[in-house]
Amino acid sequence: MVNLSQVVSVLETLYPLRYAEEWDEPGLIVGDPFAPVSKIYCAVDPTEGIVDEALAWGADLLVTHHPLFFRSVHTVAGSGFRGAIVNKLIGGHCGLWVGHTNADAAYRGVSEALADALGLIDQVPLVPISDPAASHSVGLGRVGNLATSVSLQDFARAVVKVLPPTQRGVDVAGDMTMPVRRVAVLGGSGDSLFDEVRASGADAYVTSDLRHHPVLDARQQAVREAQLRGEDPAMAARPAFINTPHYASEKVWFRYALEDIPDAIIARFGGTEGEGREKARVEMKLSATNTDPFSAHFGPSAE
């Protein structure tokens, strides 16, 4: 059986920590490096409910996308929910490893999984990372093309179909009849990359946590530029924006991770013999729990 240190070495080969943003601290958060690992539970968020699920399943390791800690702490006492989670994990002999912005930028990571789910071809990173050791293009976000042009309305409906269901659905900023062919995506919060999206020539940008003023300003500027070019703003003001639930845009990653992690563990530690490969085999499971914090959505009355 592989141990936690060996599993972490595989995780950090698939999702290198050097890809993480400067402010981020992904990696191993809880766990004994020498503890055996045979069952890995996966989820977007390391909530106490998710930890309970992992322990009930008998997981040796919990892999999440979102961190348990965004800032330095001075206590993990059980009086706070983060301390309670740490103590529960330790008591249940379960580790916690986080793949956050490093998994965003990685090959077959968060944004690539979202782009693939939307059917984008000829993909490139929106913000490339130079890594001579990488055999594939890596970086934040992805930009690519749909096989055929569709209306913004039809594209938005396609986005809803590929995402895990939530109460909120998606918000759209743009003319519903405008054609969409080139698409930029970034799983999670993406309003810091508007300049890169504009430079990419994207017709639409799919991301999360978009705010009123940045989107309103970007749309007004796009309309003005279309007017100055003598074009119809409804058709030429780009990009349009599709605001997705944060949780949903990132959960798509696990479609790849559930395959890539156990395969990489076997390839690294299983050797060539059947018995050795069986000992290196780990069982993977993805939580079915929706950890989007918004539990209801009320629109205008139909009356």
Residue frames relative to the residue before (quaternion, step in Angstrom):
aa qw qx qy qz dx dy dz
M 1.0000 0.0000 0.0000 0.0000 0.00 0.00 0.00
V 0.4438 -0.6833 0.5067 0.2818 3.59 -1.00 0.79
N 0.3432 -0.7227 0.5501 0.2395 3.57 -1.20 0.44
L 0.7294 -0.4527 0.2893 0.4235 3.55 -1.32 0.24
S 0.6249 0.5442 -0.3433 0.4421 3.58 0.97 -0.78
Q 0.6616 0.4981 -0.3068 0.4691 3.59 0.97 -0.81
V 0.6450 0.5123 -0.3193 0.4687 3.58 0.98 -0.83
V 0.6446 0.5193 -0.3207 0.4604 3.58 0.96 -0.85
S 0.6299 0.5331 -0.3448 0.4474 3.60 0.99 -0.75
V 0.6427 0.4990 -0.3168 0.4875 3.58 1.09 -0.68
L 0.6455 0.5271 -0.3214 0.4496 3.59 0.89 -0.93
E 0.7464 0.4120 -0.2241 0.4722 3.55 0.91 -0.91
T 0.5381 0.5171 -0.4208 0.5157 3.54 1.35 0.27
L 0.6673 0.4839 -0.2914 0.4855 3.57 0.99 -0.84
Y 0.7989 0.1306 -0.0104 0.5871 3.57 0.97 -0.96
P 0.1502 -0.8580 0.4812 0.0982 3.59 0.53 1.18
L 0.5071 -0.6662 0.4605 0.2950 3.55 -0.95 0.92
R 0.5928 0.5858 -0.3748 0.4061 3.61 1.12 -0.50
Y 0.5999 0.5551 -0.3659 0.4452 3.61 1.23 -0.22
A 0.5269 0.6651 -0.4060 0.3394 3.60 1.20 -0.35
E 0.5549 -0.5800 0.4817 0.3516 3.54 -1.21 0.56
E 0.6603 -0.5520 0.3358 0.3828 3.59 -1.14 0.63
W 0.7027 0.4776 -0.2669 0.4548 3.57 1.03 -0.75
D 0.6389 0.5685 -0.3031 0.4204 3.56 1.26 -0.35
E 0.1186 -0.7882 0.6012 0.0573 3.58 -1.17 0.63
P 0.0591 0.8137 -0.5741 0.0696 3.60 0.41 1.17
G 0.4513 0.6885 -0.5007 0.2676 3.55 -1.32 -0.05
L 0.7485 -0.3629 0.2893 0.4737 3.55 -1.26 -0.44
I 0.1737 -0.8102 0.5577 0.0485 3.57 -0.65 1.16
V 0.7841 0.0347 0.0234 0.6192 3.58 1.00 -0.86
G 0.5894 0.6219 -0.4202 0.2989 3.58 -1.09 0.66
D 0.4394 -0.6569 0.5589 0.2512 3.50 -1.29 0.63
P 0.4373 -0.7382 0.4393 0.2662 3.63 -0.47 1.12
F 0.7149 0.4488 -0.2560 0.4710 3.60 1.14 -0.58
A 0.4727 0.6814 -0.4430 0.3407 3.61 1.25 -0.02
P 0.4839 -0.6698 0.4733 0.3052 3.61 -0.98 0.78
V 0.1522 -0.7779 0.6054 0.0719 3.56 -1.17 0.67
S 0.0629 0.7948 -0.6013 0.0520 3.55 -0.78 1.05
K 0.7748 0.2239 -0.1321 0.5763 3.61 1.23 -0.37
I 0.0724 -0.7985 0.5975 -0.0092 3.57 -0.78 1.11
Y 0.1841 -0.7781 0.5971 0.0645 3.53 -0.77 1.16
C 0.1556 -0.8146 0.5566 0.0497 3.60 -0.92 0.88
A 0.1180 0.7711 -0.6184 0.0952 3.55 -1.14 0.72
V 0.5801 -0.5698 0.4410 0.3799 3.57 -1.23 0.35
D 0.8252 0.1708 -0.0340 0.5373 3.59 0.83 -1.04
P 0.3506 -0.7371 0.5337 0.2214 3.61 -0.98 0.80
T 0.0937 0.8034 -0.5767 0.1151 3.56 0.51 1.20
E 0.6511 -0.5083 0.3718 0.4236 3.57 -1.25 0.28
G 0.6262 0.5382 -0.3377 0.4518 3.57 1.07 -0.69
I 0.6359 0.5118 -0.3229 0.4790 3.58 1.03 -0.77
V 0.6330 0.5207 -0.3323 0.4666 3.60 0.97 -0.80
D 0.6301 0.5266 -0.3334 0.4631 3.59 0.97 -0.81
E 0.6411 0.5166 -0.3229 0.4668 3.59 0.98 -0.81
A 0.6595 0.5206 -0.3102 0.4448 3.56 0.90 -0.95
L 0.6862 0.4758 -0.2885 0.4684 3.57 0.89 -0.91
A 0.6359 0.5288 -0.3334 0.4526 3.59 0.98 -0.78
W 0.6720 0.4809 -0.2834 0.4866 3.59 1.13 -0.66
G 0.4875 -0.6755 0.4231 0.3564 3.57 1.26 -0.31
A 0.2768 0.7953 -0.5010 0.1997 3.59 1.18 0.51
D 0.3294 -0.7118 0.5889 0.1951 3.53 -1.19 0.69
L 0.7893 0.1088 -0.0398 0.6030 3.57 1.24 -0.47
L 0.1861 -0.7391 0.6390 0.1040 3.51 -1.11 0.86
V 0.1093 -0.7755 0.6206 0.0396 3.58 -0.80 1.06
T 0.0199 0.8011 -0.5968 0.0395 3.57 -0.69 1.09
H 0.5041 -0.6198 0.5013 0.3323 3.53 -1.30 0.31
H 0.7561 0.3615 -0.2165 0.5008 3.58 0.79 -0.92
P 0.5126 -0.6594 0.4589 0.3029 3.57 -1.05 0.77
L 0.4665 -0.6084 0.5528 0.3266 3.51 -1.34 0.33
F 0.7812 0.1951 -0.0863 0.5867 3.58 1.08 -0.78
F 0.1752 -0.7688 0.6074 0.0966 3.57 -0.85 1.01
R 0.7745 0.2084 -0.1094 0.5871 3.58 1.22 -0.48
S 0.6404 -0.5142 0.4000 0.4068 3.54 -1.29 0.35
V 0.1414 -0.7839 0.6008 0.0677 3.56 -1.10 0.74
H 0.3289 -0.7517 0.5432 0.1780 3.55 -1.24 0.46
T 0.7806 0.1717 -0.1237 0.5881 3.57 1.27 0.01
V 0.1259 -0.7469 0.6432 0.1123 3.53 -1.24 0.55
A 0.1732 0.7944 -0.5507 0.1890 3.54 1.02 0.86
G 0.5653 -0.6472 0.4141 0.3001 3.53 -1.10 0.72
S 0.4931 0.6592 -0.4372 0.3623 3.60 1.22 -0.01
G 0.7063 0.3425 -0.2458 0.5687 3.59 1.26 -0.29
F 0.6059 -0.6014 0.3593 0.3769 3.57 -1.08 0.64
R 0.6311 0.5238 -0.3547 0.4489 3.63 1.02 -0.63
G 0.6481 0.5024 -0.3170 0.4765 3.58 0.96 -0.79
A 0.6258 0.5378 -0.3351 0.4548 3.57 1.03 -0.79
I 0.6465 0.5146 -0.3153 0.4667 3.58 1.03 -0.80
V 0.6459 0.5153 -0.3237 0.4610 3.59 0.91 -0.91
N 0.6870 0.4835 -0.2917 0.4574 3.59 0.84 -0.94
K 0.6397 0.5193 -0.3289 0.4615 3.57 1.03 -0.73
L 0.6449 0.5173 -0.3182 0.4640 3.58 0.99 -0.83
I 0.6644 0.4938 -0.3074 0.4693 3.58 0.90 -0.91
G 0.6718 0.5059 -0.2980 0.4517 3.57 0.91 -0.91
G 0.7229 0.4147 -0.2344 0.5005 3.56 1.14 -0.65
H 0.4135 -0.7315 0.4516 0.2999 3.61 1.32 0.15
C 0.4899 0.6265 -0.4399 0.4172 3.54 0.97 0.96
G 0.3319 -0.7488 0.5434 0.1840 3.56 -0.86 0.98
L 0.2168 -0.7373 0.6177 0.1671 3.55 -1.36 0.14
W 0.0053 0.7715 -0.6355 0.0296 3.55 -0.82 1.07
V 0.1985 -0.7953 0.5688 0.0673 3.56 -0.93 0.99
G 0.0754 -0.7556 0.6493 0.0427 3.55 -0.97 0.95
H 0.0024 0.8462 -0.5305 0.0498 3.58 0.00 1.28
T 0.8386 0.0340 -0.0296 0.5428 3.63 -0.44 -1.10
N 0.5566 0.5733 -0.4007 0.4483 3.60 1.19 -0.31
A 0.6769 0.4526 -0.2854 0.5054 3.59 1.08 -0.71
D 0.5412 0.5958 -0.4050 0.4337 3.61 1.17 -0.41
A 0.7766 0.4003 -0.1777 0.4528 3.56 0.85 -1.06
A 0.5760 0.6538 -0.3627 0.3304 3.60 1.16 -0.49
Y 0.6109 -0.4938 0.4708 0.4017 3.52 -1.39 0.25
R 0.8233 0.0431 -0.1088 0.5554 3.57 -0.85 1.07
G 0.3843 0.7130 -0.4791 0.3382 3.52 1.11 0.81
V 0.8353 -0.2601 0.1535 0.4595 3.53 -1.33 -0.32
S 0.7479 0.4063 -0.2470 0.4633 3.60 0.65 -1.05
E 0.6367 0.5140 -0.3430 0.4613 3.59 1.01 -0.68
A 0.6240 0.5307 -0.3398 0.4621 3.58 1.03 -0.73
L 0.6564 0.4972 -0.3093 0.4757 3.59 0.99 -0.82
A 0.6528 0.5108 -0.3143 0.4628 3.58 0.93 -0.87
D 0.6569 0.5036 -0.3094 0.4681 3.59 0.96 -0.84
A 0.6368 0.5354 -0.3273 0.4480 3.58 1.00 -0.82
L 0.6935 0.4527 -0.2617 0.4956 3.57 1.14 -0.67
G 0.5113 -0.6911 0.3896 0.3304 3.57 1.29 0.00
L 0.3350 0.7587 -0.5021 0.2453 3.59 1.13 0.50
I 0.1667 -0.7712 0.6096 0.0770 3.55 -1.02 0.88
D 0.7979 0.2654 -0.2223 0.4935 3.57 -1.31 0.35
Q 0.1919 0.8341 -0.4939 0.1536 3.54 1.00 0.87
V 0.0054 0.7384 -0.6737 -0.0294 3.50 -1.31 0.60
P 0.5857 -0.5607 0.4233 0.4042 3.62 -1.14 0.40
L 0.4993 -0.6389 0.4970 0.3090 3.55 -1.12 0.70
V 0.7591 0.0754 -0.0427 0.6451 3.58 1.09 -0.78
P 0.2362 -0.8245 0.4943 0.1419 3.62 0.04 1.23
I 0.2244 -0.7122 0.6469 0.1547 3.51 -1.32 0.56
S 0.3312 -0.7373 0.5551 0.1962 3.57 -0.84 0.97
D 0.1613 0.7748 -0.5908 0.1571 3.57 -0.55 1.20
P 0.3046 -0.7876 0.5072 0.1722 3.62 -0.17 1.24
A 0.6471 0.5337 -0.3229 0.4384 3.57 1.17 -0.51
A 0.6146 0.5732 -0.3488 0.4149 3.59 1.19 -0.39
S 0.3325 -0.7502 0.5416 0.1828 3.54 -1.00 0.85
H 0.7307 0.2891 -0.2026 0.5843 3.59 1.33 -0.02
S 0.6034 -0.5427 0.4293 0.3964 3.58 -1.24 0.34
V 0.0403 -0.7997 0.5989 -0.0147 3.56 -0.90 0.95
G 0.3623 0.7166 -0.5472 0.2363 3.55 -1.25 0.45
L 0.6634 -0.5097 0.3700 0.4040 3.55 -1.30 0.19
G 0.8488 0.1493 -0.1228 0.4922 3.53 -1.05 0.85
R 0.1816 -0.7435 0.6253 0.1525 3.51 -1.38 0.03
V 0.0761 -0.7536 0.6483 0.0772 3.54 -1.23 0.51
G 0.1571 0.7818 -0.5840 0.1517 3.55 -0.92 0.94
N 0.5217 -0.6505 0.4726 0.2852 3.54 -1.33 -0.10
L 0.4374 -0.6224 0.5761 0.2988 3.51 -1.25 0.55
A 0.6064 -0.5715 0.4022 0.3793 3.56 -1.14 0.56
T 0.7820 0.0309 -0.0084 0.6225 3.57 1.11 -0.72
S 0.5544 -0.6058 0.4565 0.3424 3.54 -1.19 0.56
V 0.0440 -0.7774 0.6275 0.0082 3.57 -1.08 0.83
S 0.5856 -0.5503 0.4385 0.4025 3.57 -1.24 0.23
L 0.6303 -0.5302 0.4009 0.4012 3.56 -1.21 0.47
Q 0.6248 0.5432 -0.3425 0.4441 3.59 1.00 -0.74
D 0.6933 0.4604 -0.2875 0.4740 3.59 0.86 -0.90
F 0.6337 0.5224 -0.3403 0.4579 3.56 1.03 -0.70
A 0.6356 0.5252 -0.3327 0.4577 3.59 0.96 -0.83
R 0.6416 0.5109 -0.3251 0.4708 3.58 1.01 -0.74
A 0.6305 0.5238 -0.3314 0.4672 3.57 1.06 -0.71
V 0.6094 0.5470 -0.3495 0.4554 3.59 1.04 -0.73
V 0.6454 0.5239 -0.3210 0.4538 3.58 0.91 -0.92
K 0.6707 0.5299 -0.3051 0.4199 3.58 0.92 -0.87
V 0.7293 0.4353 -0.2637 0.4573 3.62 0.96 -0.75
L 0.6421 0.5318 -0.3334 0.4402 3.61 1.20 -0.34
P 0.5700 -0.5391 0.4737 0.4001 3.58 -1.19 0.43
P 0.5182 -0.6736 0.4187 0.3200 3.63 -0.88 0.82
T 0.0078 -0.7570 0.6534 -0.0010 3.52 -1.16 0.77
Q 0.6504 -0.5171 0.3806 0.4059 3.56 -1.28 0.18
R 0.7238 0.5135 -0.2484 0.3884 3.58 1.02 -0.76
G 0.2987 -0.7467 0.5443 0.2385 3.61 1.02 -0.56
V 0.5621 -0.5807 0.4406 0.3907 3.61 -1.02 -0.71
D 0.3150 -0.6959 0.6079 0.2169 3.55 -1.33 0.42
V 0.1564 -0.7942 0.5840 0.0614 3.58 -1.06 0.78
A 0.0843 -0.7660 0.6363 0.0358 3.56 -1.01 0.92
G 0.6000 0.5240 -0.4041 0.4496 3.57 -0.43 1.23
D 0.6004 -0.5484 0.4268 0.3956 3.56 -1.25 0.23
M 0.4724 -0.7268 0.4239 0.2626 3.57 -0.64 1.14
T 0.6954 0.4739 -0.2824 0.4605 3.60 1.15 -0.47
M 0.4791 0.6905 -0.4438 0.3109 3.61 1.19 -0.22
P 0.4605 -0.6867 0.4791 0.2946 3.62 -0.99 0.71
V 0.1438 -0.7746 0.6134 0.0553 3.55 -1.08 0.84
R 0.0498 0.7852 -0.6148 0.0545 3.55 -0.81 1.03
R 0.7675 0.2664 -0.1539 0.5624 3.59 0.83 -0.96
V 0.0658 -0.8274 0.5555 -0.0499 3.55 -0.75 1.16
A 0.1647 -0.7414 0.6419 0.1054 3.55 -1.10 0.83
V 0.0590 -0.7926 0.6066 0.0200 3.57 -1.06 0.77
L 0.0596 0.7459 -0.6634 -0.0063 3.51 -1.30 0.52
G 0.3461 -0.7389 0.5418 0.2018 3.56 -0.57 1.15
G 0.7721 0.2711 -0.2273 0.5279 3.59 -0.86 0.93
S 0.7923 -0.3310 0.2282 0.4589 3.56 -1.33 -0.28
G 0.0165 0.8634 -0.5000 0.0653 3.58 -0.59 1.13
D 0.4543 0.7182 -0.4571 0.2625 3.62 1.11 0.24
S 0.5407 0.5984 -0.4187 0.4174 3.60 1.24 0.19
L 0.7126 0.4650 -0.2438 0.4654 3.60 1.24 -0.24
F 0.2394 0.8023 -0.5199 0.1693 3.60 1.11 0.50
D 0.6402 0.5281 -0.3401 0.4423 3.61 0.94 -0.80
E 0.6625 0.4991 -0.3024 0.4696 3.58 0.95 -0.87
V 0.6336 0.5250 -0.3318 0.4613 3.58 1.04 -0.75
R 0.6498 0.5054 -0.3176 0.4706 3.60 0.93 -0.86
A 0.6701 0.5048 -0.3009 0.4534 3.58 0.94 -0.89
S 0.6371 0.5507 -0.3257 0.4298 3.60 1.14 -0.58
G 0.4290 -0.7107 0.4547 0.3227 3.58 1.22 -0.36
A 0.3264 0.7742 -0.4903 0.2318 3.59 1.21 0.36
D 0.4119 -0.6822 0.5519 0.2455 3.53 -1.13 0.76
A 0.7979 0.0563 -0.0022 0.6002 3.57 1.11 -0.69
Y 0.2019 -0.7633 0.6068 0.0912 3.53 -1.20 0.69
V 0.1421 -0.7884 0.5975 0.0348 3.55 -0.73 1.17
T 0.2757 0.7376 -0.5700 0.2347 3.57 -0.60 1.16
S 0.4636 -0.6845 0.4977 0.2624 3.58 -1.30 -0.17
D 0.8208 0.3088 -0.2119 0.4313 3.51 -1.44 0.19
L 0.2646 0.7752 -0.5320 0.2146 3.59 1.01 0.73
R 0.2818 -0.7777 0.5496 0.1170 3.55 -1.06 0.91
H 0.7049 -0.5114 0.3171 0.3756 3.51 -1.26 0.63
H 0.7633 0.4250 -0.2461 0.4198 3.60 0.46 -1.17
P 0.6679 0.4852 -0.3423 0.4487 3.66 0.79 -0.78
V 0.6760 0.4784 -0.3034 0.4713 3.60 0.95 -0.81
L 0.6450 0.5172 -0.3271 0.4577 3.60 0.93 -0.85
D 0.6652 0.4988 -0.3053 0.4642 3.59 0.91 -0.89
A 0.6640 0.5085 -0.3092 0.4527 3.58 0.92 -0.90
R 0.6636 0.4947 -0.3106 0.4674 3.57 0.95 -0.79
Q 0.6472 0.5172 -0.3248 0.4561 3.60 0.95 -0.83
Q 0.6538 0.5034 -0.3158 0.4684 3.58 0.99 -0.82
A 0.6448 0.5193 -0.3238 0.4580 3.59 0.99 -0.80
V 0.6339 0.5195 -0.3230 0.4732 3.57 1.03 -0.79
R 0.6657 0.5090 -0.3088 0.4499 3.57 0.88 -0.92
E 0.6633 0.5023 -0.3107 0.4596 3.58 0.91 -0.85
A 0.6249 0.5209 -0.3382 0.4731 3.59 1.04 -0.70
Q 0.6362 0.5245 -0.3259 0.4626 3.59 1.00 -0.79
L 0.6667 0.5075 -0.3010 0.4553 3.58 0.94 -0.88
R 0.6690 0.4723 -0.2934 0.4933 3.59 1.16 -0.56
G 0.4800 -0.6811 0.4237 0.3553 3.55 1.30 -0.16
E 0.5242 0.6361 -0.4026 0.3981 3.58 1.21 0.49
D 0.5845 -0.5643 0.4526 0.3675 3.54 -1.28 0.38
P 0.4117 -0.7425 0.4608 0.2586 3.64 -0.46 1.10
A 0.6011 0.5787 -0.3673 0.4108 3.59 1.05 -0.67
M 0.7489 0.3752 -0.2048 0.5064 3.58 1.09 -0.72
A 0.7969 0.3703 -0.1419 0.4558 3.58 1.04 -0.79
A 0.5510 0.6067 -0.4097 0.4005 3.62 1.22 -0.15
R 0.1037 0.8161 -0.5488 0.1485 3.56 -0.31 1.31
P 0.6030 -0.1690 -0.7736 -0.0965 1.48 -2.21 1.21
A 0.4441 -0.5751 0.5939 0.3455 3.49 -1.43 0.19
F 0.2991 -0.7608 0.5528 0.1615 3.57 -1.22 0.44
I 0.0827 -0.7536 0.6501 0.0511 3.54 -1.08 0.83
N 0.1795 -0.8109 0.5559 0.0327 3.52 -0.45 1.33
T 0.1133 -0.8272 0.5503 0.0113 3.57 -0.44 1.23
P 0.5843 -0.5247 0.4534 0.4217 3.61 -1.20 0.28
H 0.5622 -0.6471 0.4049 0.3182 3.57 -0.83 1.04
Y 0.6621 0.5240 -0.2968 0.4460 3.57 0.82 -1.03
A 0.6976 0.4994 -0.2839 0.4283 3.56 0.84 -1.03
S 0.6703 0.5194 -0.3167 0.4251 3.59 0.92 -0.86
E 0.7291 0.4306 -0.2387 0.4753 3.59 1.15 -0.52
K 0.5785 0.6046 -0.3873 0.3870 3.59 1.11 -0.47
V 0.5251 0.6499 -0.4005 0.3762 3.57 1.20 -0.52
W 0.5386 0.6533 -0.3855 0.3667 3.60 1.15 -0.65
F 0.6750 0.5398 -0.3162 0.3910 3.57 0.89 -0.88
R 0.4761 0.6358 -0.4595 0.3974 3.61 1.21 -0.13
Y 0.7058 0.4066 -0.2419 0.5272 3.56 1.12 -0.68
A 0.6663 0.5412 -0.3204 0.4006 3.57 0.83 -0.99
L 0.6332 0.5493 -0.3393 0.4267 3.60 0.98 -0.74
E 0.6904 0.4206 -0.2695 0.5232 3.58 1.20 -0.47
D 0.7092 0.5119 -0.2769 0.3978 3.54 0.81 -1.05
I 0.6575 0.5370 -0.3283 0.4143 3.59 0.92 -0.85
P 0.7244 0.4130 -0.2912 0.4688 3.67 0.63 -0.91
D 0.6162 0.5444 -0.3532 0.4463 3.58 1.05 -0.68
A 0.6801 0.4888 -0.2902 0.4630 3.57 0.96 -0.86
I 0.6140 0.5390 -0.3482 0.4595 3.59 1.07 -0.65
I 0.6660 0.4870 -0.3000 0.4788 3.57 0.91 -0.90
A 0.6550 0.5196 -0.3190 0.4463 3.58 0.92 -0.87
R 0.7049 0.4623 -0.2646 0.4684 3.59 1.00 -0.81
F 0.8483 0.2105 -0.0519 0.4832 3.59 0.77 -1.00
G 0.5880 0.6282 -0.3630 0.3575 3.59 1.22 -0.15
G 0.3508 -0.7385 0.5051 0.2764 3.57 1.20 -0.37
T 0.6313 -0.5425 0.4040 0.3793 3.55 -1.21 -0.52
E 0.6233 0.5519 -0.3424 0.4356 3.59 1.22 -0.32
G 0.6212 -0.5830 0.3847 0.3552 3.56 -1.14 0.68
E 0.6691 0.5046 -0.3113 0.4481 3.58 0.91 -0.91
G 0.6626 0.5077 -0.3100 0.4551 3.58 0.94 -0.85
R 0.6584 0.5014 -0.3143 0.4651 3.55 0.99 -0.80
E 0.6326 0.5283 -0.3356 0.4563 3.57 1.05 -0.68
K 0.6486 0.5158 -0.3178 0.4607 3.60 1.00 -0.76
A 0.6971 0.4565 -0.2684 0.4833 3.59 1.12 -0.64
R 0.5069 0.6688 -0.4218 0.3433 3.59 1.23 -0.11
V 0.0931 -0.7768 0.6207 0.0520 3.57 -0.99 0.86
E 0.3791 -0.7007 0.5601 0.2272 3.54 -1.18 0.66
M 0.1717 -0.7941 0.5800 0.0597 3.55 -0.92 0.99
K 0.0379 0.7809 -0.6234 0.0132 3.56 -1.15 0.65
L 0.2527 -0.7589 0.5866 0.1272 3.54 -1.04 0.87
S 0.4739 -0.6722 0.4896 0.2897 3.56 -0.87 0.95
A 0.3427 -0.7310 0.5559 0.1979 3.55 -1.05 0.81
T 0.4949 0.6850 -0.4141 0.3381 3.58 1.27 -0.11
N 0.3364 -0.7145 0.5824 0.1928 3.55 -0.99 0.92
T 0.1039 -0.8249 0.5543 0.0376 3.59 -0.46 1.18
D 0.3000 0.7041 -0.5636 0.3107 3.58 1.15 0.53
P 0.4145 -0.7599 0.4343 0.2491 3.64 -0.63 1.04
F 0.6436 0.5232 -0.3316 0.4496 3.61 1.20 -0.31
S 0.2107 -0.8450 0.4878 0.0593 3.55 -0.46 1.24
A 0.7983 0.1207 -0.0847 0.5839 3.61 1.21 -0.14
H 0.1231 -0.7645 0.6269 0.0855 3.56 -1.27 0.47
F 0.0892 -0.7956 0.5990 0.0186 3.57 -0.80 1.04
G 0.1591 -0.7952 0.5803 0.0743 3.57 -0.64 1.12
P 0.7339 -0.3790 0.2899 0.4835 3.56 -1.25 -0.14
S 0.5667 -0.5969 0.4436 0.3548 3.56 -1.14 0.64
A 0.4454 -0.6933 0.5009 0.2646 3.55 -1.02 0.80
E 0.6109 0.5665 -0.3503 0.4280 3.60 1.22 -0.32
